[in-house]
Amino acid sequence: MAISKFKATCLATLERVRKTGRPVRVTRFGAPVADIVPPAAAAPAAPWVGSLRGTLALDHDIVAPASDEAAWDVLK
């Protein structure tokens, strides 16, 4: 396809490539300038639920106070 024709029908040409899956070569003075190809199929997204399983390690008691109880003014 000549570059002037591609310029005039760009959106229609892109839609045609998407629908048919056939590539289009754009030329300027008969020399290839670009190839318009359909996109590759997108990989399915991995499920996010449970994706962090096994990434947390607990080394100490998570219920115990973070500091010594003797340092708390409220308990005096």
N, CA, C and O atoms as a GROMACS GRO file, in nm:
protein
  304
    1MET      N    1   0.085  -0.116   0.000
    1MET     CA    2   0.000   0.000   0.000
    1MET      C    3   0.090   0.123   0.000
    1MET      O    4   0.185   0.132   0.078
    2ALA      N    5   0.061   0.216  -0.087
    2ALA     CA    6   0.138   0.339  -0.093
    2ALA      C    7   0.116   0.422   0.033
    2ALA      O    8   0.008   0.420   0.091
    3ILE      N    9   0.219   0.494   0.074
    3ILE     CA   10   0.212   0.571   0.198
    3ILE      C   11   0.103   0.678   0.192
    3ILE      O   12   0.042   0.710   0.294
    4SER      N   13   0.079   0.734   0.074
    4SER     CA   14  -0.026   0.836   0.060
    4SER      C   15  -0.164   0.775   0.084
    4SER      O   16  -0.250   0.838   0.146
    5LYS      N   17  -0.186   0.653   0.033
    5LYS     CA   18  -0.314   0.586   0.056
    5LYS      C   19  -0.327   0.545   0.202
    5LYS      O   20  -0.436   0.555   0.260
    6PHE      N   21  -0.218   0.499   0.263
    6PHE     CA   22  -0.222   0.464   0.404
    6PHE      C   23  -0.253   0.586   0.489
    6PHE      O   24  -0.332   0.578   0.584
    7LYS      N   25  -0.193   0.700   0.455
    7LYS     CA   26  -0.216   0.823   0.530
    7LYS      C   27  -0.363   0.864   0.523
    7LYS      O   28  -0.419   0.912   0.621
    8ALA      N   29  -0.426   0.846   0.408
    8ALA     CA   30  -0.566   0.884   0.390
    8ALA      C   31  -0.662   0.786   0.458
    8ALA      O   32  -0.772   0.826   0.497
    9THR      N   33  -0.622   0.659   0.471
    9THR     CA   34  -0.712   0.557   0.524
    9THR      C   35  -0.651   0.485   0.644
    9THR      O   36  -0.673   0.365   0.662
   10CYS      N   37  -0.575   0.555   0.724
   10CYS     CA   38  -0.499   0.493   0.833
   10CYS      C   39  -0.588   0.414   0.929
   10CYS      O   40  -0.564   0.296   0.952
   11LEU      N   41  -0.690   0.477   0.985
   11LEU     CA   42  -0.774   0.409   1.085
   11LEU      C   43  -0.847   0.290   1.025
   11LEU      O   44  -0.858   0.185   1.089
   12ALA      N   45  -0.898   0.305   0.903
   12ALA     CA   46  -0.967   0.193   0.838
   12ALA      C   47  -0.870   0.079   0.810
   12ALA      O   48  -0.906  -0.038   0.824
   13THR      N   49  -0.748   0.112   0.770
   13THR     CA   50  -0.647   0.008   0.743
   13THR      C   51  -0.611  -0.066   0.871
   13THR      O   52  -0.601  -0.189   0.872
   14LEU      N   53  -0.591   0.008   0.979
   14LEU     CA   54  -0.558  -0.057   1.107
   14LEU      C   55  -0.672  -0.148   1.153
   14LEU      O   56  -0.647  -0.257   1.204
   15GLU      N   57  -0.795  -0.104   1.135
   15GLU     CA   58  -0.910  -0.187   1.173
   15GLU      C   59  -0.918  -0.312   1.086
   15GLU      O   60  -0.951  -0.420   1.136
   16ARG      N   61  -0.887  -0.299   0.957
   16ARG     CA   62  -0.888  -0.415   0.867
   16ARG      C   63  -0.782  -0.517   0.909
   16ARG      O   64  -0.808  -0.637   0.906
   17VAL      N   65  -0.663  -0.469   0.946
   17VAL     CA   66  -0.557  -0.561   0.992
   17VAL      C   67  -0.600  -0.631   1.119
   17VAL      O   68  -0.575  -0.750   1.136
   18ARG      N   69  -0.665  -0.557   1.210
   18ARG     CA   70  -0.710  -0.618   1.336
   18ARG      C   71  -0.815  -0.725   1.310
   18ARG      O   72  -0.811  -0.832   1.371
   19LYS      N   73  -0.910  -0.698   1.222
   19LYS     CA   74  -1.019  -0.793   1.195
   19LYS      C   75  -0.972  -0.915   1.117
   19LYS      O   76  -1.008  -1.028   1.152
   20THR      N   77  -0.893  -0.893   1.013
   20THR     CA   78  -0.855  -1.005   0.926
   20THR      C   79  -0.730  -1.078   0.973
   20THR      O   80  -0.712  -1.196   0.946
   21GLY      N   81  -0.642  -1.007   1.044
   21GLY     CA   82  -0.518  -1.069   1.089
   21GLY      C   83  -0.411  -1.071   0.981
   21GLY      O   84  -0.303  -1.127   1.002
   22ARG      N   85  -0.438  -1.012   0.865
   22ARG     CA   86  -0.342  -1.009   0.755
   22ARG      C   87  -0.258  -0.882   0.763
   22ARG      O   88  -0.314  -0.773   0.776
   23PRO      N   89  -0.126  -0.892   0.756
   23PRO     CA   90  -0.041  -0.773   0.763
   23PRO      C   91  -0.049  -0.689   0.636
   23PRO      O   92  -0.086  -0.738   0.529
   24VAL      N   93  -0.014  -0.562   0.650
   24VAL     CA   94  -0.011  -0.469   0.538
   24VAL      C   95   0.127  -0.405   0.534
   24VAL      O   96   0.178  -0.363   0.638
   25ARG      N   97   0.187  -0.397   0.414
   25ARG     CA   98   0.317  -0.331   0.398
   25ARG      C   99   0.293  -0.193   0.338
   25ARG      O  100   0.227  -0.178   0.236
   26VAL      N  101   0.350  -0.092   0.404
   26VAL     CA  102   0.340   0.046   0.358
   26VAL      C  103   0.469   0.079   0.284
   26VAL      O  104   0.578   0.053   0.333
   27THR      N  105   0.454   0.136   0.165
   27THR     CA  106   0.571   0.167   0.082
   27THR      C  107   0.576   0.315   0.048
   27THR      O  108   0.474   0.384   0.048
   28ARG      N  109   0.696   0.362   0.020
   28ARG     CA  110   0.716   0.499  -0.027
   28ARG      C  111   0.805   0.490  -0.151
   28ARG      O  112   0.919   0.443  -0.144
   29PHE      N  113   0.753   0.534  -0.261
   29PHE     CA  114   0.822   0.523  -0.391
   29PHE      C  115   0.862   0.378  -0.419
   29PHE      O  116   0.967   0.352  -0.478
   30GLY      N  117   0.777   0.284  -0.378
   30GLY     CA  118   0.800   0.142  -0.403
   30GLY      C  119   0.890   0.073  -0.302
   30GLY      O  120   0.902  -0.050  -0.305
   31ALA      N  121   0.954   0.148  -0.213
   31ALA     CA  122   1.041   0.087  -0.112
   31ALA      C  123   0.962   0.068   0.018
   31ALA      O  124   0.888   0.158   0.060
   32PRO      N  125   0.976  -0.047   0.083
   32PRO     CA  126   0.902  -0.071   0.208
   32PRO      C  127   0.943   0.028   0.318
   32PRO      O  128   1.062   0.055   0.338
   33VAL      N  129   0.844   0.081   0.387
   33VAL     CA  130   0.865   0.174   0.496
   33VAL      C  131   0.827   0.110   0.628
   33VAL      O  132   0.897   0.123   0.728
   34ALA      N  133   0.713   0.039   0.629
   34ALA     CA  134   0.664  -0.022   0.753
   34ALA      C  135   0.575  -0.140   0.720
   34ALA      O  136   0.513  -0.148   0.614
   35ASP      N  137   0.571  -0.232   0.815
   35ASP     CA  138   0.476  -0.343   0.808
   35ASP      C  139   0.377  -0.326   0.922
   35ASP      O  140   0.417  -0.312   1.038
   36ILE      N  141   0.249  -0.326   0.889
   36ILE     CA  142   0.144  -0.318   0.990
   36ILE      C  143   0.098  -0.461   1.014
   36ILE      O  144   0.041  -0.525   0.925
   37VAL      N  145   0.122  -0.510   1.136
   37VAL     CA  146   0.087  -0.648   1.170
   37VAL      C  147  -0.011  -0.649   1.287
   37VAL      O  148  -0.010  -0.557   1.369
   38PRO      N  149  -0.095  -0.752   1.295
   38PRO     CA  150  -0.188  -0.759   1.407
   38PRO      C  151  -0.111  -0.786   1.537
   38PRO      O  152  -0.002  -0.843   1.534
   39PRO      N  153  -0.166  -0.745   1.650
   39PRO     CA  154  -0.097  -0.766   1.777
   39PRO      C  155  -0.095  -0.914   1.815
   39PRO      O  156  -0.182  -0.991   1.775
   40ALA      N  157   0.006  -0.951   1.892
   40ALA     CA  158   0.013  -1.088   1.941
   40ALA      C  159  -0.097  -1.109   2.045
   40ALA      O  160  -0.140  -1.014   2.111
   41ALA      N  161  -0.141  -1.231   2.059
   41ALA     CA  162  -0.245  -1.261   2.157
   41ALA      C  163  -0.194  -1.233   2.298
   41ALA      O  164  -0.083  -1.270   2.334
   42ALA      N  165  -0.277  -1.167   2.375
   42ALA     CA  166  -0.239  -1.133   2.512
   42ALA      C  167  -0.245  -1.258   2.600
   42ALA      O  168  -0.338  -1.339   2.590
   43ALA      N  169  -0.144  -1.272   2.686
   43ALA     CA  170  -0.142  -1.385   2.778
   43ALA      C  171  -0.248  -1.362   2.887
   43ALA      O  172  -0.267  -1.249   2.932
   44PRO      N  173  -0.316  -1.467   2.928
   44PRO     CA  174  -0.417  -1.449   3.032
   44PRO      C  175  -0.351  -1.404   3.163
   44PRO      O  176  -0.242  -1.449   3.198
   45ALA      N  177  -0.418  -1.316   3.232
   45ALA     CA  178  -0.365  -1.263   3.359
   45ALA      C  179  -0.372  -1.370   3.466
   45ALA      O  180  -0.469  -1.446   3.474
   46ALA      N  181  -0.270  -1.375   3.549
   46ALA     CA  182  -0.268  -1.471   3.660
   46ALA      C  183  -0.366  -1.425   3.766
   46ALA      O  184  -0.382  -1.305   3.788
   47PRO      N  185  -0.432  -1.518   3.833
   47PRO     CA  186  -0.526  -1.477   3.938
   47PRO      C  187  -0.451  -1.411   4.054
   47PRO      O  188  -0.345  -1.459   4.096
   48TRP      N  189  -0.506  -1.301   4.105
   48TRP     CA  190  -0.438  -1.229   4.212
   48TRP      C  191  -0.474  -1.283   4.349
   48TRP      O  192  -0.400  -1.260   4.445
   49VAL      N  193  -0.585  -1.354   4.362
   49VAL     CA  194  -0.623  -1.409   4.491
   49VAL      C  195  -0.526  -1.520   4.528
   49VAL      O  196  -0.511  -1.617   4.453
   50GLY      N  197  -0.460  -1.508   4.640
   50GLY     CA  198  -0.365  -1.608   4.686
   50GLY      C  199  -0.227  -1.593   4.626
   50GLY      O  200  -0.143  -1.681   4.645
   51SER      N  201  -0.201  -1.486   4.554
   51SER     CA  202  -0.072  -1.472   4.487
   51SER      C  203   0.043  -1.445   4.584
   51SER      O  204   0.159  -1.465   4.547
   52LEU      N  205   0.014  -1.400   4.706
   52LEU     CA  206   0.120  -1.374   4.805
   52LEU      C  207   0.138  -1.490   4.905
   52LEU      O  208   0.212  -1.477   5.002
   53ARG      N  209   0.071  -1.599   4.880
   53ARG     CA  210   0.082  -1.714   4.970
   53ARG      C  211   0.227  -1.762   4.979
   53ARG      O  212   0.293  -1.782   4.877
   54GLY      N  213   0.275  -1.781   5.101
   54GLY     CA  214   0.410  -1.832   5.122
   54GLY      C  215   0.517  -1.725   5.121
   54GLY      O  216   0.636  -1.758   5.123
   55THR      N  217   0.480  -1.597   5.117
   55THR     CA  218   0.580  -1.491   5.112
   55THR      C  219   0.603  -1.424   5.247
   55THR      O  220   0.690  -1.337   5.256
   56LEU      N  221   0.530  -1.462   5.351
   56LEU     CA  222   0.543  -1.400   5.482
   56LEU      C  223   0.601  -1.501   5.580
   56LEU      O  224   0.558  -1.616   5.585
   57ALA      N  225   0.698  -1.456   5.659
   57ALA     CA  226   0.758  -1.543   5.762
   57ALA      C  227   0.747  -1.472   5.896
   57ALA      O  228   0.791  -1.358   5.909
   58LEU      N  229   0.689  -1.539   5.996
   58LEU     CA  230   0.675  -1.482   6.130
   58LEU      C  231   0.784  -1.542   6.219
   58LEU      O  232   0.793  -1.664   6.235
   59ASP      N  233   0.867  -1.454   6.276
   59ASP     CA  234   0.978  -1.499   6.359
   59ASP      C  235   0.952  -1.486   6.508
   59ASP      O  236   1.026  -1.542   6.589
   60HIS      N  237   0.848  -1.412   6.547
   60HIS     CA  238   0.823  -1.389   6.690
   60HIS      C  239   0.673  -1.381   6.713
   60HIS      O  240   0.594  -1.393   6.620
   61ASP      N  241   0.634  -1.361   6.840
   61ASP     CA  242   0.495  -1.355   6.879
   61ASP      C  243   0.435  -1.223   6.830
   61ASP      O  244   0.485  -1.116   6.865
   62ILE      N  245   0.330  -1.229   6.750
   62ILE     CA  246   0.271  -1.106   6.696
   62ILE      C  247   0.166  -1.046   6.790
   62ILE      O  248   0.116  -0.937   6.762
   63VAL      N  249   0.132  -1.115   6.899
   63VAL     CA  250   0.032  -1.066   6.993
   63VAL      C  251   0.098  -0.995   7.111
   63VAL      O  252   0.034  -0.911   7.175
   64ALA      N  253   0.221  -1.026   7.141
   64ALA     CA  254   0.291  -0.967   7.256
   64ALA      C  255   0.315  -0.818   7.232
   64ALA      O  256   0.326  -0.774   7.117
   65PRO      N  257   0.325  -0.738   7.340
   65PRO     CA  258   0.352  -0.595   7.325
   65PRO      C  259   0.487  -0.571   7.256
   65PRO      O  260   0.579  -0.652   7.267
   66ALA      N  261   0.496  -0.458   7.186
   66ALA     CA  262   0.616  -0.425   7.111
   66ALA      C  263   0.728  -0.375   7.202
   66ALA      O  264   0.845  -0.385   7.166
   67SER      N  265   0.692  -0.322   7.319
   67SER     CA  266   0.794  -0.274   7.413
   67SER      C  267   0.767  -0.333   7.551
   67SER      O  268   0.665  -0.397   7.574
   68ASP      N  269   0.860  -0.311   7.642
   68ASP     CA  270   0.849  -0.365   7.778
   68ASP      C  271   0.734  -0.295   7.851
   68ASP      O  272   0.720  -0.173   7.843
   69GLU      N  273   0.651  -0.373   7.922
   69GLU     CA  274   0.536  -0.317   7.993
   69GLU      C  275   0.577  -0.221   8.104
   69GLU      O  276   0.498  -0.134   8.141
   70ALA      N  277   0.696  -0.233   8.158
   70ALA     CA  278   0.743  -0.145   8.265
   70ALA      C  279   0.763  -0.001   8.214
   70ALA      O  280   0.762   0.093   8.293
   71ALA      N  281   0.781   0.016   8.086
   71ALA     CA  282   0.802   0.149   8.029
   71ALA      C  283   0.671   0.222   8.000
   71ALA      O  284   0.674   0.339   7.961
   72TRP      N  285   0.558   0.158   8.019
   72TRP     CA  286   0.431   0.219   7.990
   72TRP      C  287   0.386   0.306   8.107
   72TRP      O  288   0.377   0.256   8.219
   73ASP      N  289   0.358   0.434   8.085
   73ASP     CA  290   0.312   0.523   8.189
   73ASP      C  291   0.170   0.490   8.233
   73ASP      O  292   0.136   0.514   8.349
   74VAL      N  293   0.090   0.439   8.149
   74VAL     CA  294  -0.049   0.409   8.179
   74VAL      C  295  -0.063   0.300   8.287
   74VAL      O  296  -0.161   0.300   8.361
   75LEU      N  297   0.030   0.210   8.295
   75LEU     CA  298   0.022   0.099   8.392
   75LEU      C  299   0.079   0.139   8.529
   75LEU      O  300   0.072   0.058   8.622
   76LYS      N  301   0.135   0.258   8.546
   76LYS     CA  302   0.194   0.299   8.674
   76LYS      C  303   0.089   0.356   8.765
   76LYS      O  304   0.121   0.396   8.877
   0.00000   0.00000   0.00000
